[in-house]
Amino acid sequence: MERILLKDYGIEPNTGKDCSAVFQKIFTGHPRNAVFILEPGRYEFRAEEAMSRDYYLSNSDICNPRRLAVRMFQMENIIIEGTNCRFICHGQVMPFTLEACRNITLKGISLDWEIPLSAEGEIVKTGENFIDVKIDREHFPYEVTDNILYFMGKGWKEPVWQWGNTEFDVHTRRVAQHSGDTFPPTRQEELADGLVRFYGTFPIMPKIGNYLVLRHGKRIHAAVFMKDCMNITLENITIYHSGGLGLLAQFCENLTFRGIQMRPSFGEGRKFLSGHDDGIHLTGNRGQVIVEGCYFQGLMDDCLNLHGVAARIKKIENSHTVIGEFVHEQSKGFEDWAQTGHEISFLKKGNMRRLACLETDCFRLLSPDMFRISFREGIPEETEIGDSLENMTCTAGLICRNNFFGNGRARGILFTTPRPVIIENNVFESSGAAVLIAGDASCWYESGGCKDVEIRNNYFGDSCLTSSYLGGEAVISIHPEVEKPEKEHPFHTNIRIKENTFHICDAPVLYAKSTDGLSFMGNRVIRSYTSEPWNEQKSMVCLDTCGEADIRNNLFIGDILSREVERKERENEEAGGCYP
């Protein structure tokens, strides 16, 4: 492979010049079989200098065109290698976009923003219906107009959100106990330079000295976006911030994330804030996904989420053809959702029972919302409008090992896939559930009934489940959104939880719904006293409309609140809310 020193082509650090156009020129001339070497230092990428392209990003706001700093298109056998290279972004821009690429490695780079697209401040005073927050205007420029706090930078101005603002304990560096997603809608008033008062009805009063992460701006650009790619490796990359999801891969095959760090940039005046949303988000991928040796801290959504995309049947045209629709407002326009030869499963509404799995003959996107799909065999006679479709070909196996899933808003990891999953040798310190195995066709439409999962040799710390988020009934929560669960048709099967350590302040370790072939064996459960018990589930294990479960040979250390295995049976249930 040809080794190319990028400084010889005009990409030099610490010049203050935007690098986007030069990258594109070099990539055009060297689209394959090359190693690009970056010199240590700082490289600038500005939204106004970036190219524009329309993309539909999974689980992101639709806001086309997107602004792309570095775009790799149809490139093959490429390595981009840096050492202490800092890519600094300005405004709403996507640092890296990979489309239709093969055999790509990115390594030795950090990504950050000059002015981050979220903010934070110190709580310095509280009253009956207000708190005062000190905000560093140099790092987080802002103004207050008509009782609305706006953060701003060149070319953008965004109001503070009315939900999702998160209090962090200054001593533990974790989300303040029991405070997750309790911060109320507020109006704001500027008291003095750097001091803003928030008026509201606070169900849990924030504490003086703690820090408040203030969210603003849409979920528009990922830090690295990968679409229709194969054999991608991201290695030793540090992401201090992102304007949306951190690493987003959709409809790709074989992905490796090794040595990724997502954490606050302490040197830039940030104490708790890192990413705007999820850390690694994986939608409709194939092959094998490996996540190992990674570190996550201070994210404003889940560290890792792997799932498929369910679509709803809007119309049955004939015995072989249906019109499908993408339902969730942040998951539309997927031209890669299916291809000829892909296996598509039909899911019955209500109980999520699989009716059949058919081979695709033809798939065509009609609009961002709708598509037409035809099958080589006749569709099941039971099929009705409102049933769902799931692409079984676009599902990936997951190996997740030797990672640190630190504290931030929401949960640790989420996954729904029928392919084999191994979760091993990780440390979990989430504020919500550490592991959520969900799946639904009613809200996010994140599909994928699990068939082979092993969760082994992990440590679940005592910060897990100290705040309440949807899907957080227990430290490990197996909670598919099945409105009418049927024990004879479980959504998830063959989930094994063994030889883990749970250091817990409360009773609930495991909740499972619509699951069969569940085992919980050889685990250690240790009592912690860092937080008061507060969860609704009072049993150690709750089995909700589940089949066989093997729970034995577990070791209990300390005054464990519950060793109970509770069973619930229900036939109907209201649909739950979305996982924000």
N, C-alpha and C positions, 0 to 999 in steps of 0.2 A: 504494500500500500504506500502511496506517495505521502511523504510528510511535508506539510505546508505550514510555514511560520506565518501566522496572520499579520504580524507586524510588517512583513515584507510587502503586504498588499494594502497597507494603510490602516489596519485596525490596531491602533496603539492605545495603551491605557493612559489615564490621567491627562487627557487632552481637553476634556470637556465637550468634545464633538460627539454628535449622535452617530452611532455605528450601524444603524439599520440598513441603509442603502449599500454600504460597502459589503456587509455580510451577504446580501442578496446577489450582488455582482459576483462575488467569489463562488457562491454555491451554484450559480448558473454555469460557471466555467469548470467546476469540479463536482459534478453531481454524484460521483461514486468512487469507491476505492481510494479514500484519502483519510489522513489523520491531520486534523487542524489543531495547531498548537497556539494557545493564548499565553501572552506574557502576564505575570502578576500585576495586579492593579485594578483600577476602577474604569468601567465602561458605561457610557450613558445611552439611555434609550428613552426618547420622548414621544408622547402620544401624537403630537403634531407632525412628527417626522416618519411615523409608521405607515405601512401600507394598510389598505382597507380591504377586507374580504367578508362575505357573508358566511357565517357558520352557526349551526344549531348545536349548542353545547348542552350536554345532559345536565339536569338538575341545576340549571342556571337561567337567569332572566334572558328573554329573547330581546336582543338589543342590537340589531344589525344596522350597518356593518361593524365588525369587530376591528380593533386596531392591533396590528401584528408587528412586533419589533423584529423578530427573527423567524422566518418561515422556511421550513425544509419541506420540499415537495418532490415526491418521486425520487428520493435519494436512496442510495444503497451502499452498504459497507463503508460507513462513515464513523469516525470517532472525533468528537470535539473534546479536547483535553485542556484543562486549565490547572493552575496552581495558585491559590489565593487570588482568584479572579472574582471581582465584585461587579455584578451587573446591577446598575441602579436605574430604576424606572421612574418616570415622571408622568403622572396622570393615569388615565384609564387606558392601559395597554397590556397586551399579552406577550410576555417575554419570549417564549418559545412556542411555535406551532409546528407539529410534525404531521404531515398528511401523506398517505400512500407511500410510506418509507419502509425500508427493509434493512435489518442488521445495523442499527444505529446505537451508539453509546455516547452519552453525555456524562462528563465527570469533572470534578474539581472546580465547581462554580458555585457562587452564592448569589441569591436573588433578593433584592430589597427595593424599597421605594424611598425616594427623597422625602416626600410627604406621604405617610401611610394613609390608606383608604379606610382606616378605622382610627380611633383615638382612645386615650385613657387620661384619667385625672385622679388626684388624691382627694378623698372625702375629708374635709377639714371642720365641718360643723353640721349638726343635725338639729331639727326642731320637730314640732308635732306634725307638720305637713310639708316639710322641706328638707333638703340637704344642700350644702354648699360644696362645690367641687372646684379644686384648683387645677387648672389646665395650663400646661406649658405651651404658650402661644407660638414659641419659636419652632417647636416640633410638630404642633397640631394647630395650624392657623385657623382662626374661627371668627365669627361675629354673631351677635344676637339681634334678630330683627323680628318685631311683632311677636315677641315671646317664643321664638323658635331659634334654637341653636343651630347654626350652619357651620360646617367645616368646609375648607376651600383650599384650592391650589390653582395653578395655571390651567384655565380651561374647564374647571369644574367647581361646583358648589352644591353640597348635599346636606339636608337636614338630618339631625340625629334621629335615630329610629325610636319608635314608641314601644318597642319590645326587644327582648334579647340582650339588653345592656346588663353586664355581669359584674358582680362585686367579687374581688379577690382579697383574701386575707393576707395582710402584709407580712405576717409572721410565718405562716405555713406555705405561702405562695400557691395556695389552692383556692378554688372557688369557695367563698364563704359558706359554711355549713348551712344546708337547708334553704339557700338563697337562690338557687338556679332558676331562672326564668320567672322570678317573682317581682322584678323591678317594674313598677307600674308606668302607664302613660303619664307624661309630665308636660308642663310648660316651663319655659326657662326665662331667667332674667339675669342680665349682666350686672354684677355689683361693683366690681372694680376690674382693672386689667388683670386677667388671669383667673378671675373668680366668677363662677356661674352658679346661680341658685336654681335648683330643680324643685318645682312645686308638684305635689301629688299625694295620693293616699297610699302609704307604704305598708303592705302587709307584714313585711319584715324590715325593720329600720336598719339601714346600713350603718356600719360602725366607723367612727372617726379614726382616721389613720389608714383605713383600707383604701384600695384603689378600685375605680370603676372603669371597666372597658366600655367605651361608647361606640356603638355600631352606627354606621351610616353608609350610604351608597348602595347601588345595586350589585348583584352577583353577576358580573359581566364577563370578566376575563380570568381564566385560570393562569397560574404561574407557568405551567407547561401543559399544553393541550396536544393530545395524540389521537388521531383519527385514521382508521383503516391502515394501521401499520402492523408490522410483524417483526418479532425479535428485537425488542427495544430494551436497553439497559440504562437506567439512571443510577449513577454511583457517586457517593461522596459529594452530594449536593446539599447545600444549606439554604433553606428558604426562610428568611426572616419575616416575610410578609407576602401577601397575595391580594389581588383585587377581587377574588372570588374563591373558587376551589383551588387547592394547591396543585396537585398533579391529577389531571383528568385524562383518562384513556377510555375511548368508546369504540367498540367494534374493531378491536385490535386482537392480535394473537401473540402469545408468549411475551410476558412483561416481567422484568426484574427490577426491583427497587432495593438497592443495597447501600447502607450507610447514609440514608437520607436523614437530615435533621430539619425539623420545623420548630423553631423556638424564637423567643424575643431577641431583638437586637439591643442588648443592654447599652452598648456604646452610642446608640442613637436616641437615648432618652426614653427608651421603652422598658418598663419593668415587668409587664405581664402579657402584653398583646403580642401575638404572632400572626397567624393566618386569619383572614376574613371569614372563612367557612371551613369545610372539610379539609383534611390533610391530603389523603389519597382517595380518589373517587374513581371507581371502575364500573363501566356500564356496558353490558352486552359483549364482553370480550370472550375469547376462545383460548384453547390451549392451557398453558400453565402460568399462573401468577405467583411470583416469589417476592415476599416482603421480609427482609432480614437485616438485622443490625441497625434499625432505624430508631429515631428519637423524636417524640412529639410532646410539645408543651405549649400551653397558652392559646390553643386553637379555639375559634368561636363556633365550631361544630365538630362532628365526629372525626376521629383520627383516620379511620379507614372504613370505606363502605364499598362492598362488591355486590353487584346485583344485575339482573336482567331488566328488560322493559316489557311489561304486559300492555297489551292494547285491547280495547273494547270493540266488540262486534257491533257496528252501527246498522248494517243492512246485509241481508242474505240475498245475493243476486240470483244464484241458481245453485244446483246441487254440488258445484265444485268451486264456487267463487263467493267471497264475502267482501264487504267494505269495512275496513277497520279504522279506528280513530285513536290517536294519542290524546290522552285525557288531561294529564297534569300540565298546567300552564308553563312549567319549566322543563318539560320533556317532550319536545315536538320536533318535527322536521327531519326525522331519522331516515335518510335515503338508504342507509346501510342496514336497516332493521332486518331485512330478509333477502335472500338470494335464491335462485333456482337450486333445488336440491336440499335446501335447509329443512330440518324437521320442526314442525310447528305443532305445539300441544294446544288442545282446546280445554279450557277450564270453565266449569259450570259456576254461574254466579251463585252467591250465597254460601255454598259448602266448599267451593274451590276444588271439586272433584275433577280429575282428568277424564275427559270423554274419549279422546283418541289422540294419536300423534301422526300427522300426515306430512307427506313430502311436498314441498313447494314446487309448483310448475312455473309460476310467474308472479313477480311482485313489482308494483309500480306506485310511487308516491304521487298522489293527486294534488296535494297541498301540504303545507306544514302540519296540518291537523289530521289528514285522512290519506288512506292508501287502499288500493285494490290488490287482493291476493287470491290466486287460484291454486288449486291442489290437484295432484295427479289421481287422487282417489276422491270419492264422494265424502262430503262432510258428514259428521254424525247426525242421525235423525233427531237427537235430543237438542241439537244446537238451537239457541234462541238469541234474539237481539239482547244485548247486555251481557252475554257470556264473554269470556276473554280469550286472547291468544297469547302464547308464550313461545319464543324461539328457543328450542332446546339445543340447537347447534351453537348458538352464540352464548355459551356458558363456559366458564373457566374453572379449573381446579385452583386451589389456593394453598400455598405453604407460607405460614406466617410464624417466624421464629426469631428468638433473641432480640426482641424489640422492647422499647420502653414507651408505653402509652401513658403519658403524663396527664396532668390535670388541665382541664379547660372546660368550656361550656359543652354540655351534652354528654355523649357516651364515648366508650373506647372504640370498639370495632363492631361493624355490622356486616353480615354477609348472608346471601341467599343464592345458592347454586346447587344443582344436582350432582356436580362433579366432586371428587374427593377433596376434603378440607382437613388440613392439619394446623392446629394452633398450639405451639409448644415453646416452652422456655422463655415466655414473655413476662414482663412486669406491667401490671395494670394499676394505675392510680387515677382513674377517671372520677368525675364528680357524679355522673349518672351510672347506669348499668355499664359494666365492663364489656360484656358481650351481649349483643342483641341479634338474634336470628329471627328475622321478621318475615316479610313476603306479603304482598297484598295486590288486589285488583280493585281497590276502592278509593285510593287517595293518591299516593305517590306512584302507584302501579310499578313497584319494584318487585319483579317476579323472581321465582327460583325456589321451589321446594327442595330442602336439603335431603340427601339420601345417604351420605357417608361423611360424618364429621367426627374428628377426634380432638378433644381439648385436653392437653396433658402437660404436666410439669410446669405450670404457670404459677405466678404469685399474684394474688389479688389483694391489694393493700386496703387499709381501713378508710381511705377517702372514697372508695367506690360506694355508690348509692347513698351519698350524703346530700344529694339534691334530687329533685323529682323532675324527670322528663318523660314524655310519652314512651312507652315500651320499656319502662324501668321498674318492673315489679320486683326484681331480684338482681343480685350481682351478675348472674347469667340468666338472661330472659329470652326464652324461646316463645315468641309472641307473633305468630302470623295473624293478619287481619282477616279472620274467617268468621263471617257473620253467623253462619249456621253450622258449627262444627259437628262432624259425625265420626264417632270412634272407629267405625269400620272403614273410613276413608281419611286417614290422617294426612295432614299437609306435609309434615316433616317426619322422617324416619331415620333410625340408626345413628343416633347421636351419643357419643361416648365421652364422659367427663371423668377423668381419672388422674390420680396422683398429683393433684394441684394443692396449693395452700391458700386458704381463705382467711384473711385476718379481718374480722368483721366486728362492727359496733352494734349491729342489729340482727334480726332473725333471718330475713330472707336471703338464702344463697342461690336457690334455683327456682325459677318458675317456668313451666312448660305447658303449652296449649296445643291441641290437635297434633300430638306427637306419639309415635310408636317406636319401640325398640330403643328406649332411652336407658342409659346406665350412668350411675353416679357412684364410683367405687374407688377406694384407696385414697381418698382425699383427706387433708388435714384441715380442720376448722378451729381457728384460734380466736378467742374473745379479745376485743380491743375496747378501750374505754375513752377514746378520743372524742366520741360524739354520743349524744343520747339516742336511744332507740326512738324511731318515729315513723317507720313505714307501716302501711296498712296491712301488708302480709305478715302474719304472726307466726307462720310455720317456716321451718327451714327449707322445705321443698313443697311446692304446690303443683299438683298435676291436674290440669284443667282439660277435661274431655280427652284424656290420653289413654293409650293402650298399655302394653307391657312396659314395666320399668323395673330395673334391677338396681336397688339402692342398698349397699352393704359395705362392710369392711372399711368404714370411715373412722378417723381418729378425731376425738374432740378434746381440746385443751382449754382449760379455764371454765368460767361460769357461762357456758353457751346458753343463749336465751331460748333456743328451741332446737329439738332434734326431730320434731314432728314431720311426717310425710302426709300431707293433706291431699285429698282427692275431691275434685268438683266435677259435676256432670251437668251439662247444659245443652240445650238443643237449639236455642236461638239467642242472638245477641245483637245489640245495636252496633253499627259500624263505628269503629274508633276514629279518633282524629289522626291527622297527619303527624309525622315526626318532623318538627321544624328544625 
